[in-house]
């Protein structure tokens, strides 16, 4: 990502990414499996989970539906 | 927005936008007030509320903090 983020923003993205990884692993899914099921690229998902991507609404909803969870679950800390 | 969206995606963005508008109005805030408090442009917020913007994670969190609600509240339907 070319834009520079504040430390707080980096933390926010990392928190979301870790939460996504937790929910994915709770289902016993690999990143590859989540990529296949969601239609998102594995490399993109890796970036999101590492807190390197500022994922937007439509992809957040796509992931929540793929993981069959409420979108709010992805924001729970 | 230049990219073309499916009807389902348009509905998703509109649902989020309506929810944001509801939470804003529950506080008796104008778009202008929310813009001032959040640091986001009023025209951008108008676009989000009309479902014309695929708002990303960091701005979703900014709005939730400004409205003092859980981010998940913004996804409640």
Backbone of each chain as nested JSON, in Angstrom:
{
  "chains": [
    {"id": "A", "residues": [
      {"number": 1, "name": "UNK", "atoms": {"N": [0.846, -1.178, 0.0], "CA": [0.0, 0.0, 0.0], "C": [0.886, 1.234, 0.0]}},
      {"number": 2, "name": "UNK", "atoms": {"N": [0.627, 2.164, -0.863], "CA": [1.5, 3.322, -1.0], "C": [1.203, 4.391, 0.052]}},
      {"number": 3, "name": "UNK", "atoms": {"N": [-0.055, 4.508, 0.449], "CA": [-0.386, 5.553, 1.415], "C": [0.238, 5.221, 2.76]}},
      {"number": 4, "name": "UNK", "atoms": {"N": [0.597, 6.264, 3.496], "CA": [1.203, 6.018, 4.801], "C": [0.123, 6.029, 5.871]}},
      {"number": 5, "name": "UNK", "atoms": {"N": [0.239, 5.11, 6.798], "CA": [-0.76, 4.946, 7.843], "C": [-0.171, 5.357, 9.182]}},
      {"number": 6, "name": "UNK", "atoms": {"N": [-1.03, 5.829, 10.056], "CA": [-0.592, 6.101, 11.423], "C": [-0.418, 4.753, 12.129]}},
      {"number": 7, "name": "UNK", "atoms": {"N": [0.337, 4.736, 13.235], "CA": [0.462, 3.491, 14.005], "C": [-0.905, 2.958, 14.428]}},
      {"number": 8, "name": "UNK", "atoms": {"N": [-1.828, 3.866, 14.782], "CA": [-3.169, 3.432, 15.195], "C": [-3.896, 2.741, 14.039]}},
      {"number": 9, "name": "UNK", "atoms": {"N": [-3.754, 3.293, 12.84], "CA": [-4.41, 2.677, 11.678], "C": [-3.8, 1.315, 11.372]}},
      {"number": 10, "name": "UNK", "atoms": {"N": [-2.482, 1.237, 11.495], "CA": [-1.826, -0.067, 11.276], "C": [-2.364, -1.096, 12.267]}},
      {"number": 11, "name": "UNK", "atoms": {"N": [-2.506, -0.648, 13.525], "CA": [-3.033, -1.55, 14.553], "C": [-4.454, -1.981, 14.21]}},
      {"number": 12, "name": "UNK", "atoms": {"N": [-5.27, -1.026, 13.74], "CA": [-6.655, -1.35, 13.37], "C": [-6.7, -2.41, 12.274]}},
      {"number": 13, "name": "UNK", "atoms": {"N": [-5.864, -2.248, 11.251], "CA": [-5.859, -3.216, 10.147], "C": [-5.348, -4.574, 10.633]}},
      {"number": 14, "name": "UNK", "atoms": {"N": [-4.352, -4.54, 11.506], "CA": [-3.809, -5.798, 12.021], "C": [-4.822, -6.526, 12.908]}},
      {"number": 15, "name": "UNK", "atoms": {"N": [-5.56, -5.747, 13.692], "CA": [-6.572, -6.351, 14.568], "C": [-7.637, -7.055, 13.731]}},
      {"number": 16, "name": "UNK", "atoms": {"N": [-8.084, -6.37, 12.685], "CA": [-9.078, -6.976, 11.797], "C": [-8.501, -8.237, 11.146]}},
      {"number": 17, "name": "UNK", "atoms": {"N": [-7.276, -8.139, 10.682], "CA": [-6.64, -9.272, 10.005], "C": [-6.506, -10.483, 10.909]}},
      {"number": 18, "name": "UNK", "atoms": {"N": [-6.126, -10.213, 12.147], "CA": [-5.996, -11.334, 13.09], "C": [-7.353, -11.964, 13.376]}},
      {"number": 19, "name": "UNK", "atoms": {"N": [-8.38, -11.126, 13.479], "CA": [-9.725, -11.636, 13.738], "C": [-10.197, -12.515, 12.568]}},
      {"number": 20, "name": "UNK", "atoms": {"N": [-9.918, -12.036, 11.35], "CA": [-10.267, -12.823, 10.171], "C": [-9.55, -14.174, 10.194]}},
      {"number": 21, "name": "UNK", "atoms": {"N": [-8.254, -14.141, 10.523], "CA": [-7.482, -15.384, 10.561], "C": [-8.036, -16.326, 11.622]}},
      {"number": 22, "name": "UNK", "atoms": {"N": [-8.428, -15.76, 12.758], "CA": [-8.988, -16.592, 13.84], "C": [-10.271, -17.271, 13.378]}},
      {"number": 23, "name": "UNK", "atoms": {"N": [-11.168, -16.512, 12.783], "CA": [-12.441, -17.083, 12.325], "C": [-12.21, -18.14, 11.241]}},
      {"number": 24, "name": "UNK", "atoms": {"N": [-11.258, -17.858, 10.362], "CA": [-10.93, -18.828, 9.307], "C": [-10.411, -20.132, 9.921]}},
      {"number": 25, "name": "UNK", "atoms": {"N": [-9.475, -20.003, 10.866], "CA": [-8.867, -21.205, 11.464], "C": [-9.856, -21.975, 12.316]}},
      {"number": 26, "name": "UNK", "atoms": {"N": [-10.817, -21.239, 12.932], "CA": [-11.854, -21.927, 13.711], "C": [-12.63, -22.904, 12.841]}},
      {"number": 27, "name": "UNK", "atoms": {"N": [-12.686, -22.597, 11.551], "CA": [-13.389, -23.486, 10.625], "C": [-12.46, -24.533, 10.028]}},
      {"number": 28, "name": "UNK", "atoms": {"N": [-11.202, -24.481, 10.43], "CA": [-10.229, -25.432, 9.906], "C": [-9.863, -25.157, 8.454]}},
      {"number": 29, "name": "UNK", "atoms": {"N": [-10.06, -23.909, 8.034], "CA": [-9.815, -23.551, 6.636], "C": [-8.416, -22.958, 6.457]}},
      {"number": 30, "name": "UNK", "atoms": {"N": [-7.776, -23.31, 5.363], "CA": [-6.538, -22.652, 4.937], "C": [-6.897, -21.338, 4.236]}},
      {"number": 31, "name": "UNK", "atoms": {"N": [-5.894, -20.476, 4.051], "CA": [-6.119, -19.263, 3.246], "C": [-6.566, -19.658, 1.84]}},
      {"number": 32, "name": "UNK", "atoms": {"N": [-5.985, -20.726, 1.347], "CA": [-6.32, -21.204, 0.008], "C": [-7.804, -21.578, -0.082]}},
      {"number": 33, "name": "UNK", "atoms": {"N": [-8.271, -22.264, 0.953], "CA": [-9.683, -22.671, 0.995], "C": [-10.596, -21.44, 1.051]}},
      {"number": 34, "name": "UNK", "atoms": {"N": [-10.246, -20.481, 1.897], "CA": [-11.05, -19.257, 1.993], "C": [-11.041, -18.499, 0.663]}},
      {"number": 35, "name": "UNK", "atoms": {"N": [-9.896, -18.507, 0.008], "CA": [-9.793, -17.849, -1.301], "C": [-10.724, -18.53, -2.306]}},
      {"number": 36, "name": "UNK", "atoms": {"N": [-10.669, -19.842, -2.357], "CA": [-11.509, -20.586, -3.301], "C": [-12.989, -20.359, -3.019]}},
      {"number": 37, "name": "UNK", "atoms": {"N": [-13.354, -20.389, -1.753], "CA": [-14.769, -20.261, -1.387], "C": [-15.297, -18.84, -1.605]}},
      {"number": 38, "name": "UNK", "atoms": {"N": [-14.442, -17.848, -1.379], "CA": [-14.887, -16.451, -1.448], "C": [-14.712, -15.84, -2.837]}},
      {"number": 39, "name": "UNK", "atoms": {"N": [-13.814, -16.42, -3.611], "CA": [-13.515, -15.837, -4.906], "C": [-12.482, -14.721, -4.843]}},
      {"number": 40, "name": "UNK", "atoms": {"N": [-11.947, -14.461, -3.639], "CA": [-10.887, -13.46, -3.495], "C": [-9.531, -14.149, -3.658]}},
      {"number": 41, "name": "UNK", "atoms": {"N": [-8.545, -13.386, -4.11], "CA": [-7.219, -13.972, -4.337], "C": [-6.547, -14.32, -3.007]}},
      {"number": 42, "name": "UNK", "atoms": {"N": [-5.85, -15.444, -2.978], "CA": [-5.168, -15.849, -1.756], "C": [-4.158, -14.788, -1.321]}},
      {"number": 43, "name": "UNK", "atoms": {"N": [-3.448, -14.203, -2.285], "CA": [-2.446, -13.187, -1.931], "C": [-3.104, -11.951, -1.309]}},
      {"number": 44, "name": "UNK", "atoms": {"N": [-4.292, -11.611, -1.802], "CA": [-5.041, -10.489, -1.227], "C": [-5.454, -10.824, 0.209]}},
      {"number": 45, "name": "UNK", "atoms": {"N": [-5.985, -12.034, 0.413], "CA": [-6.39, -12.449, 1.758], "C": [-5.204, -12.453, 2.717]}},
      {"number": 46, "name": "UNK", "atoms": {"N": [-4.057, -12.89, 2.218], "CA": [-2.853, -12.864, 3.042], "C": [-2.529, -11.443, 3.482]}},
      {"number": 47, "name": "UNK", "atoms": {"N": [-2.655, -10.51, 2.555], "CA": [-2.409, -9.104, 2.87], "C": [-3.392, -8.562, 3.895]}},
      {"number": 48, "name": "UNK", "atoms": {"N": [-4.653, -8.947, 3.758], "CA": [-5.664, -8.521, 4.73], "C": [-5.331, -9.089, 6.106]}},
      {"number": 49, "name": "UNK", "atoms": {"N": [-4.995, -10.366, 6.157], "CA": [-4.715, -11.0, 7.453], "C": [-3.454, -10.42, 8.1]}},
      {"number": 50, "name": "UNK", "atoms": {"N": [-2.521, -9.953, 7.291], "CA": [-1.307, -9.33, 7.836], "C": [-1.507, -7.847, 8.149]}},
      {"number": 51, "name": "UNK", "atoms": {"N": [-2.717, -7.325, 7.895], "CA": [-2.976, -5.916, 8.19], "C": [-2.362, -4.982, 7.177]}},
      {"number": 52, "name": "UNK", "atoms": {"N": [-2.168, -5.468, 5.971], "CA": [-1.546, -4.646, 4.928], "C": [-2.558, -4.119, 3.919]}},
      {"number": 53, "name": "UNK", "atoms": {"N": [-3.828, -4.451, 4.122], "CA": [-4.857, -4.033, 3.176], "C": [-6.009, -3.374, 3.911]}},
      {"number": 54, "name": "UNK", "atoms": {"N": [-6.457, -2.266, 3.387], "CA": [-7.61, -1.557, 3.925], "C": [-8.856, -2.065, 3.197]}},
      {"number": 55, "name": "UNK", "atoms": {"N": [-9.275, -3.242, 3.562], "CA": [-10.36, -3.959, 2.864], "C": [-11.655, -3.154, 2.92]}},
      {"number": 56, "name": "UNK", "atoms": {"N": [-12.375, -3.154, 1.814], "CA": [-13.598, -2.341, 1.746], "C": [-14.847, -3.194, 1.984]}},
      {"number": 57, "name": "UNK", "atoms": {"N": [-15.933, -2.449, 2.177], "CA": [-17.22, -3.015, 2.596], "C": [-17.647, -4.262, 1.824]}},
      {"number": 58, "name": "UNK", "atoms": {"N": [-17.631, -4.205, 0.497], "CA": [-18.16, -5.333, -0.274], "C": [-17.335, -6.599, -0.043]}},
      {"number": 59, "name": "UNK", "atoms": {"N": [-16.028, -6.459, 0.121], "CA": [-15.213, -7.645, 0.392], "C": [-15.362, -8.117, 1.838]}},
      {"number": 60, "name": "UNK", "atoms": {"N": [-15.599, -7.184, 2.758], "CA": [-15.886, -7.58, 4.143], "C": [-17.15, -8.437, 4.171]}},
      {"number": 61, "name": "UNK", "atoms": {"N": [-18.182, -8.0, 3.441], "CA": [-19.44, -8.751, 3.401], "C": [-19.249, -10.104, 2.723]}},
      {"number": 62, "name": "UNK", "atoms": {"N": [-18.423, -10.121, 1.682], "CA": [-18.143, -11.38, 0.99], "C": [-17.499, -12.394, 1.937]}},
      {"number": 63, "name": "UNK", "atoms": {"N": [-16.542, -11.92, 2.727], "CA": [-15.875, -12.817, 3.673], "C": [-16.831, -13.288, 4.769]}},
      {"number": 64, "name": "UNK", "atoms": {"N": [-17.646, -12.373, 5.283], "CA": [-18.592, -12.754, 6.335], "C": [-19.552, -13.828, 5.817]}},
      {"number": 65, "name": "UNK", "atoms": {"N": [-20.03, -13.648, 4.599], "CA": [-20.96, -14.646, 4.04], "C": [-20.257, -15.976, 3.806]}},
      {"number": 66, "name": "UNK", "atoms": {"N": [-19.028, -15.901, 3.325], "CA": [-18.287, -17.139, 3.077], "C": [-18.05, -17.883, 4.384]}},
      {"number": 67, "name": "UNK", "atoms": {"N": [-17.736, -17.14, 5.439], "CA": [-17.482, -17.75, 6.75], "C": [-18.786, -17.99, 7.515]}},
      {"number": 68, "name": "UNK", "atoms": {"N": [-19.897, -17.611, 6.906], "CA": [-21.216, -17.753, 7.526], "C": [-21.25, -17.144, 8.924]}},
      {"number": 69, "name": "UNK", "atoms": {"N": [-20.745, -15.929, 9.015], "CA": [-20.824, -15.214, 10.289], "C": [-21.411, -13.827, 10.05]}},
      {"number": 70, "name": "UNK", "atoms": {"N": [-21.864, -13.214, 11.14], "CA": [-22.323, -11.836, 11.068], "C": [-21.111, -10.955, 10.759]}},
      {"number": 71, "name": "UNK", "atoms": {"N": [-21.272, -9.938, 9.887], "CA": [-20.123, -9.059, 9.615], "C": [-19.527, -8.475, 10.898]}},
      {"number": 72, "name": "UNK", "atoms": {"N": [-20.399, -8.206, 11.873], "CA": [-19.927, -7.661, 13.14], "C": [-18.921, -8.57, 13.837]}},
      {"number": 73, "name": "UNK", "atoms": {"N": [-19.036, -9.88, 13.583], "CA": [-18.086, -10.848, 14.161], "C": [-16.656, -10.515, 13.762]}},
      {"number": 74, "name": "UNK", "atoms": {"N": [-16.499, -9.995, 12.56], "CA": [-15.157, -9.681, 12.053], "C": [-14.553, -8.476, 12.772]}},
      {"number": 75, "name": "UNK", "atoms": {"N": [-15.376, -7.733, 13.498], "CA": [-14.89, -6.544, 14.208], "C": [-14.78, -6.787, 15.705]}},
      {"number": 76, "name": "UNK", "atoms": {"N": [-15.18, -7.982, 16.129], "CA": [-15.137, -8.268, 17.564], "C": [-13.685, -8.434, 17.99]}},
      {"number": 77, "name": "UNK", "atoms": {"N": [-13.328, -7.862, 19.115], "CA": [-11.92, -7.944, 19.548], "C": [-11.802, -8.766, 20.827]}}
    ]},
    {"id": "B", "residues": [
      {"number": 1, "name": "UNK", "atoms": {"N": [-18.551, 6.272, -8.941], "CA": [-17.697, 5.097, -8.943], "C": [-17.673, 4.535, -10.353]}},
      {"number": 2, "name": "UNK", "atoms": {"N": [-16.52, 4.262, -10.871], "CA": [-16.414, 3.82, -12.255], "C": [-16.697, 2.331, -12.41]}},
      {"number": 3, "name": "UNK", "atoms": {"N": [-16.341, 1.548, -11.395], "CA": [-16.54, 0.104, -11.523], "C": [-18.024, -0.203, -11.511]}},
      {"number": 4, "name": "UNK", "atoms": {"N": [-18.4, -1.257, -12.23], "CA": [-19.811, -1.611, -12.261], "C": [-20.093, -2.638, -11.175]}},
      {"number": 5, "name": "UNK", "atoms": {"N": [-21.227, -2.466, -10.529], "CA": [-21.608, -3.319, -9.42], "C": [-22.8, -4.174, -9.817]}},
      {"number": 6, "name": "UNK", "atoms": {"N": [-22.895, -5.345, -9.202], "CA": [-24.086, -6.156, -9.39], "C": [-25.225, -5.521, -8.595]}},
      {"number": 7, "name": "UNK", "atoms": {"N": [-26.466, -5.872, -8.929], "CA": [-27.589, -5.356, -8.139], "C": [-27.444, -5.714, -6.654]}},
      {"number": 8, "name": "UNK", "atoms": {"N": [-26.937, -6.916, -6.365], "CA": [-26.758, -7.338, -4.974], "C": [-25.741, -6.438, -4.265]}},
      {"number": 9, "name": "UNK", "atoms": {"N": [-24.677, -6.094, -4.975], "CA": [-23.665, -5.219, -4.374], "C": [-24.215, -3.825, -4.132]}},
      {"number": 10, "name": "UNK", "atoms": {"N": [-25.006, -3.346, -5.104], "CA": [-25.636, -2.039, -4.918], "C": [-26.536, -2.057, -3.689]}},
      {"number": 11, "name": "UNK", "atoms": {"N": [-27.29, -3.155, -3.537], "CA": [-28.16, -3.282, -2.37], "C": [-27.343, -3.301, -1.085]}},
      {"number": 12, "name": "UNK", "atoms": {"N": [-26.214, -4.013, -1.091], "CA": [-25.36, -4.081, 0.102], "C": [-24.867, -2.686, 0.497]}},
      {"number": 13, "name": "UNK", "atoms": {"N": [-24.42, -1.926, -0.488], "CA": [-23.915, -0.581, -0.191], "C": [-25.042, 0.319, 0.306]}},
      {"number": 14, "name": "UNK", "atoms": {"N": [-26.212, 0.168, -0.31], "CA": [-27.36, 0.994, 0.101], "C": [-27.819, 0.639, 1.518]}},
      {"number": 15, "name": "UNK", "atoms": {"N": [-27.787, -0.656, 1.834], "CA": [-28.189, -1.088, 3.177], "C": [-27.266, -0.478, 4.231]}},
      {"number": 16, "name": "UNK", "atoms": {"N": [-25.964, -0.54, 3.951], "CA": [-24.995, 0.043, 4.882], "C": [-25.226, 1.552, 5.006]}},
      {"number": 17, "name": "UNK", "atoms": {"N": [-25.441, 2.202, 3.878], "CA": [-25.632, 3.652, 3.886], "C": [-26.865, 4.072, 4.665]}},
      {"number": 18, "name": "UNK", "atoms": {"N": [-27.935, 3.3, 4.494], "CA": [-29.161, 3.619, 5.237], "C": [-28.952, 3.42, 6.737]}},
      {"number": 19, "name": "UNK", "atoms": {"N": [-28.199, 2.375, 7.077], "CA": [-27.93, 2.105, 8.486], "C": [-27.104, 3.247, 9.093]}},
      {"number": 20, "name": "UNK", "atoms": {"N": [-26.109, 3.693, 8.347], "CA": [-25.295, 4.823, 8.81], "C": [-26.17, 6.051, 9.02]}},
      {"number": 21, "name": "UNK", "atoms": {"N": [-27.045, 6.32, 8.06], "CA": [-27.92, 7.493, 8.173], "C": [-28.827, 7.369, 9.391]}},
      {"number": 22, "name": "UNK", "atoms": {"N": [-29.328, 6.154, 9.639], "CA": [-30.197, 5.933, 10.797], "C": [-29.453, 6.222, 12.099]}},
      {"number": 23, "name": "UNK", "atoms": {"N": [-28.25, 5.688, 12.223], "CA": [-27.473, 5.892, 13.452], "C": [-27.13, 7.378, 13.63]}},
      {"number": 24, "name": "UNK", "atoms": {"N": [-26.807, 8.03, 12.527], "CA": [-26.502, 9.459, 12.583], "C": [-27.714, 10.259, 13.058]}},
      {"number": 25, "name": "UNK", "atoms": {"N": [-28.866, 9.955, 12.463], "CA": [-30.075, 10.709, 12.803], "C": [-30.538, 10.416, 14.233]}},
      {"number": 26, "name": "UNK", "atoms": {"N": [-30.294, 9.181, 14.7], "CA": [-30.647, 8.842, 16.082], "C": [-29.934, 9.767, 17.063]}},
      {"number": 27, "name": "UNK", "atoms": {"N": [-28.766, 10.254, 16.652], "CA": [-28.013, 11.186, 17.502], "C": [-28.394, 12.644, 17.231]}},
      {"number": 28, "name": "UNK", "atoms": {"N": [-29.319, 12.829, 16.315], "CA": [-29.733, 14.183, 15.974], "C": [-28.67, 14.951, 15.198]}},
      {"number": 29, "name": "UNK", "atoms": {"N": [-27.788, 14.199, 14.54], "CA": [-26.684, 14.839, 13.816], "C": [-27.023, 15.029, 12.342]}},
      {"number": 30, "name": "UNK", "atoms": {"N": [-26.6, 16.159, 11.792], "CA": [-26.64, 16.367, 10.344], "C": [-25.43, 15.696, 9.713]}},
      {"number": 31, "name": "UNK", "atoms": {"N": [-25.458, 15.529, 8.389], "CA": [-24.263, 15.028, 7.689], "C": [-23.078, 15.959, 7.948]}},
      {"number": 32, "name": "UNK", "atoms": {"N": [-23.37, 17.238, 7.998], "CA": [-22.321, 18.238, 8.243], "C": [-21.67, 18.02, 9.607]}},
      {"number": 33, "name": "UNK", "atoms": {"N": [-22.484, 17.742, 10.604], "CA": [-21.967, 17.491, 11.95], "C": [-21.104, 16.229, 11.964]}},
      {"number": 34, "name": "UNK", "atoms": {"N": [-21.6, 15.166, 11.333], "CA": [-20.827, 13.916, 11.282], "C": [-19.516, 14.132, 10.538]}},
      {"number": 35, "name": "UNK", "atoms": {"N": [-19.564, 14.939, 9.485], "CA": [-18.346, 15.249, 8.738], "C": [-17.346, 15.981, 9.631]}},
      {"number": 36, "name": "UNK", "atoms": {"N": [-17.818, 16.976, 10.336], "CA": [-16.944, 17.764, 11.208], "C": [-16.338, 16.891, 12.302]}},
      {"number": 37, "name": "UNK", "atoms": {"N": [-17.167, 16.04, 12.892], "CA": [-16.704, 15.215, 14.014], "C": [-15.752, 14.11, 13.561]}},
      {"number": 38, "name": "UNK", "atoms": {"N": [-15.992, 13.574, 12.366], "CA": [-15.197, 12.421, 11.897], "C": [-13.969, 12.842, 11.096]}},
      {"number": 39, "name": "UNK", "atoms": {"N": [-14.01, 14.041, 10.554], "CA": [-12.912, 14.469, 9.688], "C": [-13.079, 14.004, 8.249]}},
      {"number": 40, "name": "UNK", "atoms": {"N": [-14.187, 13.319, 7.957], "CA": [-14.461, 12.895, 6.574], "C": [-15.257, 13.994, 5.868]}},
      {"number": 41, "name": "UNK", "atoms": {"N": [-15.117, 14.063, 4.556], "CA": [-15.808, 15.117, 3.804], "C": [-17.313, 14.854, 3.775]}},
      {"number": 42, "name": "UNK", "atoms": {"N": [-18.085, 15.921, 3.862], "CA": [-19.542, 15.762, 3.836], "C": [-19.999, 15.106, 2.537]}},
      {"number": 43, "name": "UNK", "atoms": {"N": [-19.38, 15.488, 1.429], "CA": [-19.786, 14.918, 0.138], "C": [-19.486, 13.415, 0.085]}},
      {"number": 44, "name": "UNK", "atoms": {"N": [-18.384, 13.016, 0.712], "CA": [-18.051, 11.589, 0.79], "C": [-19.101, 10.848, 1.625]}},
      {"number": 45, "name": "UNK", "atoms": {"N": [-19.434, 11.421, 2.779], "CA": [-20.445, 10.797, 3.648], "C": [-21.787, 10.691, 2.937]}},
      {"number": 46, "name": "UNK", "atoms": {"N": [-22.143, 11.724, 2.172], "CA": [-23.377, 11.669, 1.394], "C": [-23.352, 10.503, 0.421]}},
      {"number": 47, "name": "UNK", "atoms": {"N": [-22.218, 10.307, -0.229], "CA": [-22.069, 9.189, -1.159], "C": [-22.19, 7.843, -0.468]}},
      {"number": 48, "name": "UNK", "atoms": {"N": [-21.595, 7.745, 0.718], "CA": [-21.702, 6.491, 1.486], "C": [-23.164, 6.244, 1.848]}},
      {"number": 49, "name": "UNK", "atoms": {"N": [-23.838, 7.271, 2.338], "CA": [-25.236, 7.091, 2.769], "C": [-26.152, 6.765, 1.595]}},
      {"number": 50, "name": "UNK", "atoms": {"N": [-25.802, 7.229, 0.416], "CA": [-26.608, 6.899, -0.771], "C": [-26.209, 5.558, -1.394]}},
      {"number": 51, "name": "UNK", "atoms": {"N": [-25.231, 4.891, -0.802], "CA": [-24.8, 3.588, -1.332], "C": [-23.962, 3.713, -2.587]}},
      {"number": 52, "name": "UNK", "atoms": {"N": [-23.29, 4.848, -2.725], "CA": [-22.477, 5.061, -3.93], "C": [-20.99, 4.899, -3.669]}},
      {"number": 53, "name": "UNK", "atoms": {"N": [-20.631, 4.534, -2.427], "CA": [-19.23, 4.399, -2.075], "C": [-18.978, 3.072, -1.379]}},
      {"number": 54, "name": "UNK", "atoms": {"N": [-17.93, 2.395, -1.803], "CA": [-17.532, 1.136, -1.167], "C": [-16.531, 1.475, -0.06]}},
      {"number": 55, "name": "UNK", "atoms": {"N": [-17.042, 1.979, 1.032], "CA": [-16.222, 2.5, 2.132], "C": [-15.318, 1.407, 2.702]}},
      {"number": 56, "name": "UNK", "atoms": {"N": [-14.099, 1.777, 3.018], "CA": [-13.143, 0.769, 3.498], "C": [-13.017, 0.787, 5.027]}},
      {"number": 57, "name": "UNK", "atoms": {"N": [-12.366, -0.265, 5.5], "CA": [-12.259, -0.573, 6.925], "C": [-11.899, 0.631, 7.801]}},
      {"number": 58, "name": "UNK", "atoms": {"N": [-10.85, 1.351, 7.455], "CA": [-10.402, 2.438, 8.343], "C": [-11.453, 3.532, 8.473]}},
      {"number": 59, "name": "UNK", "atoms": {"N": [-12.178, 3.805, 7.403], "CA": [-13.237, 4.819, 7.503], "C": [-14.469, 4.277, 8.222]}},
      {"number": 60, "name": "UNK", "atoms": {"N": [-14.739, 2.98, 8.08], "CA": [-15.831, 2.366, 8.847], "C": [-15.538, 2.509, 10.347]}},
      {"number": 61, "name": "UNK", "atoms": {"N": [-14.288, 2.231, 10.727], "CA": [-13.916, 2.338, 12.145], "C": [-13.975, 3.792, 12.614]}},
      {"number": 62, "name": "UNK", "atoms": {"N": [-13.583, 4.712, 11.75], "CA": [-13.631, 6.129, 12.088], "C": [-15.07, 6.56, 12.379]}},
      {"number": 63, "name": "UNK", "atoms": {"N": [-15.997, 6.114, 11.539], "CA": [-17.402, 6.479, 11.743], "C": [-17.959, 5.836, 13.009]}},
      {"number": 64, "name": "UNK", "atoms": {"N": [-17.62, 4.568, 13.245], "CA": [-18.123, 3.891, 14.446], "C": [-17.629, 4.618, 15.702]}},
      {"number": 65, "name": "UNK", "atoms": {"N": [-16.367, 5.018, 15.704], "CA": [-15.832, 5.731, 16.876], "C": [-16.484, 7.094, 17.028]}},
      {"number": 66, "name": "UNK", "atoms": {"N": [-16.7, 7.763, 15.919], "CA": [-17.324, 9.077, 15.985], "C": [-18.746, 8.97, 16.521]}},
      {"number": 67, "name": "UNK", "atoms": {"N": [-19.447, 7.925, 16.081], "CA": [-20.829, 7.707, 16.532], "C": [-20.875, 6.966, 17.869]}},
      {"number": 68, "name": "UNK", "atoms": {"N": [-19.698, 6.627, 18.384], "CA": [-19.596, 5.884, 19.655], "C": [-20.461, 4.636, 19.646]}},
      {"number": 69, "name": "UNK", "atoms": {"N": [-20.335, 3.884, 18.564], "CA": [-21.031, 2.607, 18.504], "C": [-20.05, 1.517, 18.126]}},
      {"number": 70, "name": "UNK", "atoms": {"N": [-20.443, 0.278, 18.374], "CA": [-19.662, -0.864, 17.932], "C": [-19.684, -0.889, 16.398]}},
      {"number": 71, "name": "UNK", "atoms": {"N": [-18.561, -1.192, 15.736], "CA": [-18.591, -1.254, 14.27], "C": [-19.678, -2.202, 13.76]}},
      {"number": 72, "name": "UNK", "atoms": {"N": [-19.912, -3.273, 14.512], "CA": [-20.939, -4.235, 14.115], "C": [-22.322, -3.601, 14.002]}},
      {"number": 73, "name": "UNK", "atoms": {"N": [-22.557, -2.544, 14.79], "CA": [-23.834, -1.809, 14.718], "C": [-24.104, -1.299, 13.308]}},
      {"number": 74, "name": "UNK", "atoms": {"N": [-23.038, -0.929, 12.615], "CA": [-23.192, -0.372, 11.264], "C": [-23.623, -1.438, 10.26]}},
      {"number": 75, "name": "UNK", "atoms": {"N": [-23.493, -2.7, 10.641], "CA": [-23.852, -3.801, 9.743], "C": [-25.178, -4.442, 10.138]}},
      {"number": 76, "name": "UNK", "atoms": {"N": [-25.747, -3.965, 11.224], "CA": [-26.999, -4.552, 11.676], "C": [-28.118, -4.156, 10.724]}},
      {"number": 77, "name": "UNK", "atoms": {"N": [-28.983, -5.092, 10.392], "CA": [-30.052, -4.757, 9.433], "C": [-31.425, -4.86, 10.096]}}
    ]}
  ]
}
